[in-house]
C-alpha cells in the first residue's frame, strides 16, 4: 500500500511506513530510510509530525552534536572493551570528529509513536566500521539522550 502524506511524502507500507529520503550530512548527500511507526489503517500522530519537522528544521545545527555524541560513545565503548590498553584493529584510536566521521554512515531516521515519551522523540541509525550491529541515537526534543546499538533508535 502507498500513501502520499502532506508532511512525510510518499510512503510505502510493509510492516511499517517508510521511504528513502535524501539529506546532507556534513556536505555529503546521503540516501537513507525514513521509517514512521504506524499501522496500515491508522493516521499518524500530530506528535510524529512535530518531531520530524523539528528535526528537519534543526538538522544542520544537530549534525556536529550527533558526531560529538558518537565520538564520546565510541571512546567509552573502546575503553569498556579494554582496547585502550590492548590494540584491536576494529577499534583504532579516534580523537577527532573528522576521524569518527570516516567510520560511520547515516542509515535511517525513525519516527516512533508520539505517546512513548512526553517529548519529541526521534531515532537516528548509522552503520559503523567497528560493529556490525550499527549505531543508534535516541533524541528527545532534539537532544541526544542515548547512544548505543541501532535498537536504541528503533
C-alpha positions in Angstrom: 0.0 0.0 0.0 1.2 3.5 -0.8 0.0 6.9 0.6 1.1 10.4 -0.1 1.3 12.2 3.3 1.5 16.0 3.3 4.4 16.0 5.7 6.2 12.7 5.2 5.7 12.5 1.5 5.0 9.3 -0.5 5.2 6.3 1.9 5.1 2.6 1.3 3.7 0.2 3.9 5.4 -3.1 4.5 5.2 -3.9 8.3 5.6 -0.2 8.8 5.6 3.1 6.8 8.8 4.1 5.1 10.5 5.8 2.2 14.0 6.7 1.0 14.9 10.4 1.6 18.0 12.4 0.8 19.8 14.5 3.4 23.0 16.4 3.5 25.3 15.0 6.2 28.5 17.0 6.6 28.2 18.3 3.0 27.6 14.8 1.6 24.3 14.0 0.0 23.1 10.8 1.6 20.2 8.5 0.9 18.6 6.9 4.0 15.5 5.3 5.2 12.7 7.3 6.8 10.7 5.0 9.0 7.5 6.1 10.7 5.7 3.9 13.2 2.1 3.4 12.4 -0.5 0.8 11.3 -1.7 0.5 7.8 -5.2 1.7 8.6 -4.4 4.5 11.1 -3.4 8.1 10.8 -0.1 9.4 12.1 0.1 11.2 15.5 0.4 15.0 15.5 3.5 14.5 17.7 5.1 12.4 15.0 4.7 15.3 12.5 6.1 17.8 15.1 9.1 15.6 15.9 10.0 15.1 12.2 9.6 18.8 11.3 11.6 19.9 14.4 14.4 17.5 13.4 14.5 18.7 9.8 14.4 22.3 10.9 17.4 21.9 13.2 19.2 19.3 11.1 22.2 21.5 10.2 22.8 22.5 13.8 22.4 19.0 15.1 25.0 17.3 12.9 28.0 18.2 15.0 26.2 17.4 18.2 25.4 13.9 16.9 29.0 13.4 15.8 30.4 14.5 19.2 28.0 12.1 20.9 29.1 9.3 18.7 32.8 10.1 19.4 32.2 10.1 23.1 30.3 6.8 22.9 33.0 5.2 20.7 35.8 6.1 23.1 33.7 4.8 26.1 32.9 1.6 24.4 36.6 1.2 23.3 37.7 1.6 26.9 34.9 -0.8 28.3 36.2 -3.4 25.9 39.8 -2.9 27.0 41.0 -1.6 23.6 42.5 1.4 25.2 45.3 -0.9 26.6 45.2 -3.7 24.1 45.2 -3.0 20.3 42.2 -4.0 18.2 42.1 -3.1 14.5 38.3 -2.6 14.6 38.6 0.0 17.4 41.5 2.3 16.4 42.4 5.3 18.5 40.0 8.1 17.4 40.4 11.6 18.8 38.5 13.9 16.4 35.1 14.2 14.9 36.7 14.1 11.4 38.1 10.7 12.3 34.8 9.3 13.6 33.0 10.7 10.6 35.2 8.4 8.3 33.9 5.4 10.3 30.2 6.0 10.1 27.4 6.4 7.5 23.9 7.7 8.1 21.4 4.8 7.7 18.0 5.9 8.8 15.6 8.2 10.8 12.9 6.6 12.9 9.8 8.5 14.0 8.2 6.4 16.7 4.7 6.8 18.1 4.4 10.1 19.8 3.0 8.7 23.1 6.2 6.9 24.2 7.7 10.0 25.8 6.4 13.4 26.7 8.8 14.9 24.2 9.6 15.0 20.5 11.1 11.6 20.0 13.3 10.6 17.1 15.8 7.8 16.5 18.7 8.0 14.1 20.6 5.0 12.9 24.1 4.7 11.5 26.3 2.0 10.0 29.8 1.9 11.5 33.0 0.2 10.8 33.6 -1.1 14.4 30.4 -3.1 15.0 28.1 -5.0 12.6 25.1 -4.1 14.9 25.5 -0.5 13.8 24.8 2.5 16.0 21.7 4.2 17.2 21.0 7.6 18.8 17.8 8.5 20.6 16.8 12.2 20.6 14.2 13.8 22.8 13.4 17.4 21.9 16.4 17.3 19.5 18.8 16.5 22.3 20.8 13.2 22.3 19.6 11.2 25.3 21.1 7.8 24.5 23.7 6.3 22.2 24.2 2.5 21.6 23.4 -0.2 19.2 20.8 0.5 16.5 17.9 -0.8 18.6 18.3 2.4 20.8 16.8 4.3 17.9 14.0 1.9 17.0 
